[in-house]
Amino acid sequence: AALAHRLEGTLATARERAPAALADPLLDPGPLVVTRAGEQLLPRPAGTARDPATSGERAYWDLVGGAVPPGEGPWRERALLLGALRRAFARDDVAAISAGARALLRHLAHYRLRAERDLASLLAFTDRFVAEGRPSPELLAALLRDGLSLDDGARIASLQRALAAARSRLAPGDFAWLAERVSELSARAGVAHADFDAAVARPAAPPLALPAPPACPPTPIVTPSGLLLVADGEGLLGVAVDLPELAAALTAEIRAGSLLRPDEALWVAAPTAPTPLDGLAVEVHSTRWVSAAAAAERQFGYKTALVAGAGLLGALLAALAVLLQLKKARFLALRAHFVSAVSHELRTPLASICLLAETLERRLAGRPEARDYPARIVRDAHGLGLLVDNILSFNRLERGQWRPRRSAIGAADLLDAVASDARAHARRPVAITVAAPAELTLDADPELARLLLANLVRNAINYGVREPVRVALAAAATSGGVALTVADDGPGIAPSDQRRVFREFQRGAAARGTRGSGLGLAICHRIAALHGGRLRLVSSSKLGTMFEVTVPATSHRTRPRRAA
């Protein structure tokens, strides 16, 4: 798991770096691997040898020497434009030089020729300007490094970046010659070129043996050549990994936790075929384990006696297990009885406290010395009452003593009643909205349904971090019945807590510092199951959490009942 986690982190870093490395060929891609439609984009491969008659070096010298290609076409037009510009420089005709430069730049932007010809044209054009000492530093920086945008929106890539990006389309000798000329020209023009020199000096990568995208699953794999890959759109995304180095790093990490001795180490076997992360073979090389195995082999004679003794001990343990199970059942029964008795004893004084506090609140209304003390007593007593109800409800549900008395309930009435209770007893400002069709009904126990939704809404209010806490209640018909949703704008539930919060007496990390019993979601889960429905966590993030409860719908012949 630790190895897979580390590899997934490496792949996430590669995913973040890939767009920048693809966009800027001067950046060092490092171990990144990117393909699109079967073409290897990163690492950038070297081109293949070509006919010297079509080389960029020859094209450059033909343009500089004024040679005009025969026939018709964009290459001849470009040569003629460069010739006209050269003659304008000879006449020192500023207007003609400006017009000729604009015409040539438009031609470069709108007619894409072979890479060696485009690069030779832009190099000859820039070389002429540097030699004549005419252009501004901004224009030189645009032509050599930053790229140039024309008035019509077209864009010309800079010599440095265009050459670095075209490496796979140029013969190695041609690339080296053009790179030397561009670096020399950048130095003469005073344009930065250190990263360009580093980019062209990096060895070109050979073509990689990669699986085709259909053969690469959407989950990461490791290839026999040490590539960590995952399907990405029409291609692959990945990074070269050193499995022995990763194993050494994990070994050091585990040793730091005193789980491995200095003479023990992890070892990751190189896969013989593309292998998912959870299929990588990880072994522990340990002289201690080898010695223990040898000692066990030498003591094989004692095993027969040990097996016989283990059999007797197993029988004894089985008897003890049965006894412990009986005691556990007795304990659970006593606990349930105790919880039920205590909870029932608490309900009467709590009802009295609520009644007296509400009376005080009415009689002392408008008296400043009373402040909000009566209202706070009412809210706290109501909260404690809900806790007692939860304990009693959980006890009855756990013992199977609660059988739902189903009836048709109007979904809008149910949600309105829950929202009204929550507004009345909330400890903080809340904004609760309800959205439910007036004709929608569900088949459920009114008391249980209200208890389920009240627990979800109470959790949303208690754990909210914004003022006011916003809670949205909604109901909608589904193919299987009715879906009730409770959404809030709270801090969310951590992914590591999202499964266990449905178990009794379990609370998430966000619940620390907030009062609660850890029973609310467990009760909600059991109530939904009791109705043949389901409670699930739809989504949870820093922007809020949404729970959904699905319950059966009522037939159209059943008359809906208002929520109690």
C-alpha positions as CSV (number, residue, x, y, z in Angstrom):
1,A,0.0,0.0,0.0
2,A,2.8,2.4,0.8
3,L,4.5,1.7,-2.5
4,A,1.3,2.2,-4.4
5,H,0.6,5.4,-2.5
6,R,4.1,6.7,-3.4
7,L,3.7,5.8,-7.1
8,E,0.3,7.5,-7.2
9,G,1.8,10.6,-5.8
10,T,4.6,10.5,-8.4
11,L,1.9,10.1,-11.1
12,A,-0.1,13.1,-9.7
13,T,3.1,15.2,-9.8
14,A,3.6,14.2,-13.4
15,R,0.0,15.1,-14.3
16,E,0.6,18.6,-12.9
17,R,3.9,19.1,-14.7
18,A,2.9,17.7,-18.1
19,P,0.9,20.7,-19.5
20,A,3.8,23.1,-18.8
21,A,6.4,20.7,-20.3
22,L,4.3,20.2,-23.4
23,A,3.7,23.9,-23.8
24,D,7.3,25.1,-23.4
25,P,9.9,22.9,-25.1
26,L,12.7,24.8,-23.2
27,L,11.6,23.3,-19.9
28,D,13.3,20.1,-18.7
29,P,10.6,17.4,-18.9
30,G,12.6,15.1,-16.6
31,P,11.2,11.6,-16.5
32,L,7.8,12.6,-17.9
33,V,6.2,10.4,-20.6
34,V,3.3,11.7,-22.8
35,T,1.9,10.3,-26.0
36,R,-1.0,11.4,-28.2
37,A,-2.6,9.4,-30.9
38,G,0.4,7.0,-31.0
39,E,3.0,9.8,-31.2
40,Q,5.6,10.2,-28.5
41,L,5.6,13.8,-27.3
42,L,7.7,13.4,-24.1
43,P,10.5,12.7,-23.9
44,R,11.2,14.3,-27.2
45,P,12.7,11.8,-29.6
46,A,15.5,12.5,-32.1
47,G,14.6,12.8,-35.8
48,T,15.9,10.4,-38.5
49,A,18.6,11.0,-41.1
50,R,17.3,12.7,-44.3
51,D,18.5,13.7,-47.7
52,P,21.1,16.5,-47.4
53,A,19.4,18.3,-50.3
54,T,16.4,19.0,-48.0
55,S,18.5,20.0,-44.9
56,G,17.9,23.2,-43.0
57,E,21.5,24.2,-43.4
58,R,21.3,24.1,-47.2
59,A,18.0,25.9,-47.1
60,Y,19.5,28.6,-45.0
61,W,22.5,29.1,-47.3
62,D,20.3,29.1,-50.4
63,L,18.1,31.9,-48.8
64,V,21.2,33.9,-47.7
65,G,22.8,33.5,-51.1
66,G,19.7,34.7,-52.9
67,A,18.9,31.4,-54.7
68,V,15.3,31.2,-55.9
69,P,13.7,27.7,-56.1
70,P,12.2,26.8,-59.5
71,G,8.5,26.3,-60.0
72,E,5.7,27.8,-58.0
73,G,4.6,27.6,-54.4
74,P,5.1,29.0,-50.9
75,W,8.8,28.1,-50.7
76,R,9.6,30.1,-53.9
77,E,7.4,33.0,-52.6
78,R,9.3,33.1,-49.3
79,A,12.7,33.1,-51.1
80,L,11.4,36.1,-53.2
81,L,10.3,38.0,-50.1
82,L,13.7,37.5,-48.5
83,G,15.4,38.6,-51.7
84,A,13.3,41.8,-51.8
85,L,14.1,42.5,-48.1
86,R,17.8,42.0,-48.8
87,R,17.6,44.5,-51.7
88,A,15.8,47.0,-49.5
89,F,18.5,46.7,-46.9
90,A,21.1,47.4,-49.7
91,R,19.3,50.5,-50.7
92,D,18.8,51.5,-47.1
93,D,15.1,52.1,-47.9
94,V,13.4,52.2,-44.5
95,A,9.9,52.0,-45.8
96,A,10.7,49.1,-48.1
97,I,12.5,47.3,-45.2
98,S,9.4,47.7,-42.9
99,A,6.9,46.6,-45.6
100,G,9.1,43.7,-46.6
101,A,9.5,42.5,-43.0
102,R,5.8,42.6,-42.4
103,A,5.1,40.7,-45.6
104,L,7.7,38.0,-44.7
105,L,6.3,37.7,-41.2
106,R,2.8,37.2,-42.5
107,H,4.0,34.6,-44.9
108,L,5.8,32.8,-42.0
109,A,2.6,32.9,-39.9
110,H,0.2,31.7,-42.6
111,Y,2.2,29.2,-44.6
112,R,3.6,26.2,-42.7
113,L,6.3,24.4,-44.6
114,R,8.6,21.6,-43.5
115,A,10.2,22.3,-40.2
116,E,13.7,22.8,-41.6
117,R,12.5,25.3,-44.2
118,D,10.4,27.3,-41.7
119,L,13.4,27.4,-39.3
120,A,15.9,28.3,-42.0
121,S,13.6,31.1,-43.2
122,L,13.1,32.6,-39.7
123,L,16.9,32.2,-39.0
124,A,17.9,34.0,-42.2
125,F,15.4,36.8,-41.5
126,T,16.5,37.3,-37.9
127,D,20.2,37.0,-38.9
128,R,19.8,39.8,-41.5
129,F,18.2,42.1,-38.9
130,V,20.9,41.4,-36.4
131,A,23.7,41.9,-39.0
132,E,22.2,45.3,-40.1
133,G,21.7,46.4,-36.5
134,R,18.2,47.6,-37.2
135,P,15.7,46.0,-34.9
136,S,14.6,47.0,-31.4
137,P,15.6,44.7,-28.5
138,E,11.9,43.9,-28.1
139,L,11.6,42.6,-31.6
140,L,14.8,40.5,-31.3
141,A,13.5,39.0,-28.0
142,A,10.2,38.1,-29.8
143,L,11.9,36.6,-32.8
144,L,14.5,34.6,-30.8
145,R,12.8,33.7,-27.5
146,D,9.3,34.9,-26.8
147,G,7.3,34.6,-30.1
148,L,5.6,37.3,-32.1
149,S,1.9,38.1,-32.4
150,L,0.8,39.8,-35.6
151,D,-2.0,42.4,-36.1
152,D,-4.3,39.8,-37.6
153,G,-4.1,37.5,-34.6
154,A,-1.6,35.0,-36.2
155,R,1.4,34.0,-34.1
156,I,5.0,33.1,-35.0
157,A,6.9,30.8,-32.5
158,S,10.3,32.0,-31.5
159,L,13.4,30.4,-33.0
160,Q,14.5,28.9,-29.7
161,R,11.2,27.3,-28.9
162,A,10.3,26.3,-32.5
163,L,13.7,24.5,-32.9
164,A,13.4,22.7,-29.5
165,A,9.9,21.6,-30.3
166,A,10.8,20.4,-33.9
167,R,13.6,18.1,-32.7
168,S,11.8,14.9,-33.7
169,R,11.1,16.3,-37.2
170,L,14.8,17.2,-38.0
171,A,17.8,15.0,-38.8
172,P,20.3,15.0,-35.8
173,G,23.0,16.8,-37.8
174,D,20.5,19.4,-39.0
175,F,19.2,20.0,-35.5
176,A,22.8,20.4,-34.1
177,W,23.7,22.9,-36.9
178,L,20.5,25.0,-36.4
179,A,20.9,24.9,-32.6
180,E,24.5,26.2,-32.8
181,R,23.4,29.1,-35.2
182,V,20.4,30.1,-33.0
183,S,22.5,30.1,-29.8
184,E,25.2,32.1,-31.5
185,L,22.6,34.6,-32.9
186,S,21.0,34.9,-29.5
187,A,24.3,35.7,-27.9
188,R,25.0,38.4,-30.6
189,A,21.6,39.9,-30.0
190,G,21.9,39.9,-26.2
191,V,18.9,37.6,-25.8
192,A,18.8,35.0,-23.0
193,H,19.6,31.5,-24.2
194,A,21.0,29.5,-21.3
195,D,17.9,27.3,-21.0
196,F,17.8,26.9,-24.8
197,D,21.4,25.7,-24.7
198,A,20.5,23.3,-21.9
199,A,17.4,22.0,-23.8
200,V,19.3,21.3,-27.1
201,A,22.2,19.7,-25.2
202,R,19.9,17.2,-23.5
203,P,20.3,13.8,-25.3
204,A,17.4,12.9,-27.5
205,A,15.3,10.0,-26.2
206,P,15.0,6.8,-28.3
207,P,11.4,5.7,-29.2
208,L,9.9,4.1,-26.1
209,A,8.2,0.7,-26.1
210,L,4.8,1.7,-24.9
211,P,1.5,-0.2,-24.8
212,A,-1.3,1.1,-27.0
213,P,-3.9,3.2,-25.1
214,P,-6.6,0.4,-25.5
215,A,-4.2,-2.0,-23.7
216,C,-3.5,0.5,-20.9
217,P,-6.3,0.5,-18.3
218,P,-7.6,3.7,-16.7
219,T,-5.8,2.6,-13.5
220,P,-2.0,3.1,-13.3
221,I,0.3,0.3,-14.5
222,V,4.1,-0.3,-14.3
223,T,5.8,-1.7,-17.5
224,P,8.8,-4.0,-17.6
225,S,10.9,-1.0,-18.7
226,G,10.1,0.9,-15.5
227,L,7.5,3.2,-16.8
228,L,4.5,4.2,-14.6
229,L,1.7,4.8,-17.1
230,V,-2.0,5.6,-17.1
231,A,-4.4,6.1,-20.0
232,D,-5.1,9.8,-20.6
233,G,-7.6,10.8,-23.3
234,E,-6.2,9.6,-26.7
235,G,-2.8,8.8,-25.3
236,L,-0.7,7.9,-22.3
237,L,0.6,9.9,-19.4
238,G,3.4,8.7,-17.1
239,V,6.8,8.9,-15.7
240,A,9.9,6.8,-15.6
241,V,10.4,5.3,-12.2
242,D,13.3,3.5,-10.5
243,L,11.7,0.6,-8.6
244,P,15.0,-0.2,-6.7
245,E,15.3,3.4,-5.7
246,L,11.7,3.5,-4.5
247,A,12.2,0.3,-2.5
248,A,15.3,1.8,-0.9
249,A,13.4,4.9,0.1
250,L,10.6,2.9,1.6
251,T,13.2,0.7,3.4
252,A,14.7,3.9,4.9
253,E,11.3,5.1,5.9
254,I,10.3,1.9,7.6
255,R,13.7,1.6,9.3
256,A,13.2,5.1,10.7
257,G,10.0,3.7,12.4
258,S,12.1,0.9,13.9
259,L,10.2,-1.8,11.9
260,L,13.2,-3.1,10.0
261,R,16.7,-3.8,11.2
262,P,19.8,-2.4,9.4
263,D,20.4,-5.7,7.7
264,E,16.8,-6.0,6.4
265,A,15.4,-4.3,3.3
266,L,12.4,-4.2,0.9
267,W,12.8,-5.4,-2.6
268,V,10.4,-4.7,-5.5
269,A,10.6,-7.2,-8.4
270,A,10.5,-5.7,-11.9
271,P,7.3,-6.8,-13.6
272,T,7.5,-9.1,-16.6
273,A,4.4,-7.6,-18.1
274,P,2.4,-4.4,-17.6
275,T,1.2,-4.7,-14.0
276,P,-1.3,-2.7,-11.8
277,L,0.1,-1.1,-8.7
278,D,-1.5,-3.5,-6.4
279,G,0.0,-6.4,-8.3
280,L,3.7,-5.4,-7.8
281,A,5.6,-8.0,-6.0
282,V,7.2,-6.6,-2.8
283,E,9.4,-8.8,-0.7
284,V,11.4,-8.4,2.5
285,H,15.0,-9.6,2.5
286,S,15.7,-10.4,6.1
287,T,18.5,-12.6,7.6
288,R,16.4,-12.7,10.7
289,W,13.6,-14.4,8.8
290,V,15.9,-16.8,7.1
291,S,17.4,-17.8,10.5
292,A,14.0,-18.2,11.9
293,A,13.0,-20.5,9.0
294,A,16.1,-22.6,9.5
295,A,15.5,-22.9,13.2
296,A,11.9,-24.0,12.5
297,E,13.2,-26.6,10.1
298,R,15.5,-28.0,12.8
299,Q,12.8,-28.1,15.4
300,F,10.3,-29.9,13.1
301,G,10.3,-32.9,15.5
302,Y,8.5,-30.9,18.1
303,K,5.6,-29.9,15.9
304,T,3.6,-33.1,16.3
305,A,3.4,-32.6,20.0
306,L,2.6,-28.9,19.5
307,V,-0.2,-29.8,17.1
308,A,-1.7,-32.2,19.7
309,G,-1.4,-29.6,22.4
310,A,-2.9,-27.0,20.1
311,G,-5.9,-29.2,19.5
312,L,-6.6,-29.5,23.2
313,L,-6.0,-25.8,23.6
314,G,-8.3,-25.1,20.7
315,A,-11.1,-27.1,22.3
316,L,-10.6,-25.1,25.5
317,L,-10.6,-21.9,23.7
318,A,-13.8,-22.8,21.9
319,A,-15.5,-23.6,25.2
320,L,-14.3,-20.3,26.6
321,A,-15.5,-18.5,23.5
322,V,-19.0,-19.9,23.9
323,L,-18.9,-18.9,27.6
324,L,-17.8,-15.4,26.7
325,Q,-20.5,-15.1,24.0
326,L,-23.1,-16.0,26.6
327,K,-21.7,-13.5,29.0
328,K,-21.6,-10.9,26.2
329,A,-25.2,-11.5,25.3
330,R,-26.1,-11.2,29.0
331,F,-24.1,-7.9,29.2
332,L,-25.8,-6.5,26.1
333,A,-29.2,-7.3,27.5
334,L,-28.4,-5.7,30.9
335,R,-26.9,-2.7,29.1
336,A,-30.0,-2.3,26.9
337,H,-32.3,-2.6,30.0
338,F,-30.2,-0.1,31.9
339,V,-30.1,2.4,29.0
340,S,-33.8,2.1,28.5
341,A,-34.5,2.6,32.2
342,V,-32.2,5.6,32.6
343,S,-33.5,7.2,29.4
344,H,-37.1,6.8,30.4
345,E,-36.3,8.3,33.8
346,L,-34.7,11.3,32.1
347,R,-37.6,12.1,29.8
348,T,-40.0,13.2,32.6
349,P,-37.7,15.8,34.2
350,L,-36.6,16.9,30.7
351,A,-40.2,17.5,29.7
352,S,-40.7,19.5,32.9
353,I,-37.6,21.6,32.3
354,C,-38.8,22.4,28.7
355,L,-42.3,23.3,29.9
356,L,-41.0,25.5,32.7
357,A,-38.4,27.1,30.5
358,E,-41.0,27.9,27.8
359,T,-43.2,29.4,30.5
360,L,-40.3,31.6,31.7
361,E,-39.6,32.6,28.2
362,R,-43.1,33.8,27.7
363,R,-43.4,35.6,31.0
364,L,-40.0,37.3,30.8
365,A,-40.3,38.3,27.2
366,G,-39.3,41.9,26.7
367,R,-37.4,42.1,30.1
368,P,-33.8,42.9,29.3
369,E,-32.4,41.4,32.6
370,A,-33.7,38.0,31.5
371,R,-31.5,38.2,28.3
372,D,-31.7,34.9,26.3
373,Y,-31.4,32.6,29.3
374,P,-34.8,31.0,29.0
375,A,-34.4,30.4,25.3
376,R,-31.0,28.8,25.8
377,I,-32.5,26.5,28.5
378,V,-35.2,25.5,26.0
379,R,-32.7,24.8,23.2
380,D,-30.3,22.9,25.5
381,A,-33.2,20.9,27.0
382,H,-34.5,20.1,23.5
383,G,-31.0,19.0,22.5
384,L,-30.7,16.8,25.5
385,G,-34.1,15.4,24.8
386,L,-33.1,14.5,21.2
387,L,-30.1,12.8,22.6
388,V,-32.2,10.8,25.0
389,D,-34.6,10.0,22.1
390,N,-31.6,8.8,20.0
391,I,-30.4,6.5,22.8
392,L,-33.9,5.0,23.3
393,S,-34.4,4.7,19.6
394,F,-31.1,3.0,19.1
395,N,-31.8,0.6,21.9
396,R,-35.1,-0.4,20.5
397,L,-33.7,-0.7,16.9
398,E,-30.7,-2.7,18.1
399,R,-33.0,-5.2,20.0
400,G,-35.4,-5.4,17.1
401,Q,-38.3,-4.1,19.2
402,W,-39.3,-1.3,16.8
403,R,-41.6,-2.3,14.0
404,P,-42.4,0.6,11.7
405,R,-46.1,1.5,11.5
406,R,-46.2,2.6,7.9
407,S,-48.6,5.1,6.4
408,A,-48.7,7.5,3.6
409,I,-46.8,10.8,4.4
410,G,-46.8,13.9,2.4
411,A,-43.1,14.6,1.6
412,A,-43.5,18.4,1.7
413,D,-45.3,18.2,5.1
414,L,-42.6,16.0,6.5
415,L,-39.8,18.3,5.4
416,D,-41.6,21.4,6.5
417,A,-42.1,19.9,10.0
418,V,-38.4,19.0,10.3
419,A,-37.3,22.4,9.1
420,S,-39.7,24.1,11.5
421,D,-38.4,22.1,14.5
422,A,-34.8,22.8,13.5
423,R,-35.3,26.6,13.2
424,A,-37.0,26.7,16.6
425,H,-34.3,24.9,18.5
426,A,-31.1,25.8,16.6
427,R,-28.3,27.1,18.7
428,R,-27.1,29.4,15.9
429,P,-28.5,31.2,12.9
430,V,-29.7,28.8,10.2
431,A,-31.2,29.2,6.8
432,I,-33.2,26.1,5.8
433,T,-34.9,25.7,2.5
434,V,-37.4,23.0,1.5
435,A,-38.2,21.8,-2.0
436,A,-40.7,19.0,-2.5
437,P,-43.7,18.5,-4.9
438,A,-47.0,18.9,-3.0
439,E,-48.4,15.7,-4.4
440,L,-45.4,13.5,-3.6
441,T,-46.0,10.9,-0.8
442,L,-43.9,8.2,0.8
443,D,-44.7,5.0,2.6
444,A,-43.0,5.2,6.0
445,D,-43.4,5.4,9.8
446,P,-44.0,9.1,10.5
447,E,-42.1,9.1,13.8
448,L,-39.1,7.2,12.4
449,A,-39.0,9.3,9.3
450,R,-39.0,12.5,11.3
451,L,-36.3,11.1,13.6
452,L,-34.1,10.2,10.7
453,L,-34.3,13.6,9.0
454,A,-34.0,15.5,12.4
455,N,-30.7,13.7,13.1
456,L,-29.4,14.6,9.6
457,V,-30.4,18.3,10.0
458,R,-29.1,18.5,13.5
459,N,-25.7,17.2,12.4
460,A,-25.6,19.7,9.6
461,I,-26.3,22.6,12.0
462,N,-24.0,21.4,14.8
463,Y,-21.0,20.9,12.5
464,G,-21.5,23.9,10.3
465,V,-18.7,26.5,10.3
466,R,-20.5,29.4,8.4
467,E,-23.0,31.9,9.6
468,P,-25.8,31.3,9.0
469,V,-25.6,27.5,8.5
470,R,-27.4,26.7,5.2
471,V,-29.3,23.5,4.9
472,A,-31.3,22.4,1.9
473,L,-34.1,19.7,2.3
474,A,-35.5,18.2,-0.9
475,A,-37.7,15.4,-2.1
476,A,-38.1,13.9,-5.5
477,A,-39.6,10.9,-7.1
478,T,-37.3,8.1,-8.4
479,S,-37.8,4.9,-10.2
480,G,-37.6,3.0,-7.0
481,G,-39.6,5.3,-4.7
482,V,-38.8,8.7,-3.1
483,A,-35.4,10.2,-2.6
484,L,-35.0,12.6,0.4
485,T,-31.8,14.7,0.4
486,V,-30.2,16.8,3.1
487,A,-27.4,19.1,1.9
488,D,-25.4,21.6,4.0
489,D,-22.4,24.0,3.5
490,G,-20.3,22.5,6.3
491,P,-16.7,21.4,6.3
492,G,-17.4,18.0,4.9
493,I,-16.4,14.5,6.1
494,A,-12.9,13.3,5.6
495,P,-12.6,10.4,3.1
496,S,-11.1,8.2,5.8
497,D,-14.2,8.8,8.0
498,Q,-16.9,8.4,5.3
499,R,-17.5,4.7,6.0
500,R,-17.1,4.4,9.7
501,V,-19.4,7.4,10.6
502,F,-22.4,5.1,9.9
503,R,-21.3,2.8,12.7
504,E,-22.5,3.4,16.3
505,F,-20.4,5.5,18.6
506,Q,-18.2,6.6,15.8
507,R,-17.5,10.2,15.0
508,G,-15.4,11.9,12.2
509,A,-12.4,14.1,12.7
510,A,-14.6,17.3,12.0
511,A,-16.8,16.4,15.0
512,R,-14.0,16.9,17.6
513,G,-14.9,19.7,19.9
514,T,-18.6,19.3,19.2
515,R,-21.0,17.6,21.5
516,G,-22.6,14.3,20.3
517,S,-23.0,10.6,21.0
518,G,-21.9,9.1,17.7
519,L,-25.4,7.5,17.3
520,G,-27.1,9.8,14.9
521,L,-26.0,8.4,11.5
522,A,-26.1,4.8,12.9
523,I,-29.8,5.4,13.8
524,C,-30.5,7.0,10.4
525,H,-28.9,4.0,8.7
526,R,-31.0,1.5,10.6
527,I,-34.2,3.4,10.1
528,A,-33.6,3.5,6.3
529,A,-32.9,-0.2,6.3
530,L,-36.0,-0.9,8.4
531,H,-38.1,0.7,5.7
532,G,-36.4,-1.3,2.9
533,G,-34.6,1.8,1.8
534,R,-31.0,3.1,1.9
535,L,-29.0,6.0,3.4
536,R,-25.9,7.0,1.5
537,L,-23.4,9.8,1.5
538,V,-23.8,11.4,-2.0
539,S,-20.9,13.8,-1.8
540,S,-18.7,15.5,0.8
541,S,-16.1,18.3,0.3
542,K,-15.0,21.5,2.0
543,L,-18.1,23.1,0.3
544,G,-20.6,20.9,2.1
545,T,-22.1,17.4,2.4
546,M,-25.2,15.8,0.9
547,F,-27.0,12.7,2.3
548,E,-29.7,10.9,0.4
549,V,-32.4,8.6,1.8
550,T,-34.5,6.4,-0.5
551,V,-37.8,5.0,0.7
552,P,-40.7,3.4,-1.0
553,A,-43.4,5.6,-2.5
554,T,-47.1,5.2,-1.6
555,S,-49.7,4.0,-4.1
556,H,-51.9,6.7,-5.6
557,R,-54.9,5.2,-3.8
558,T,-53.5,5.8,-0.4
559,R,-54.5,9.1,1.3
560,P,-51.4,11.0,2.5
561,R,-51.0,11.7,6.2
562,R,-49.4,14.9,7.5
563,A,-46.2,14.5,9.5
564,A,-46.8,14.6,13.2
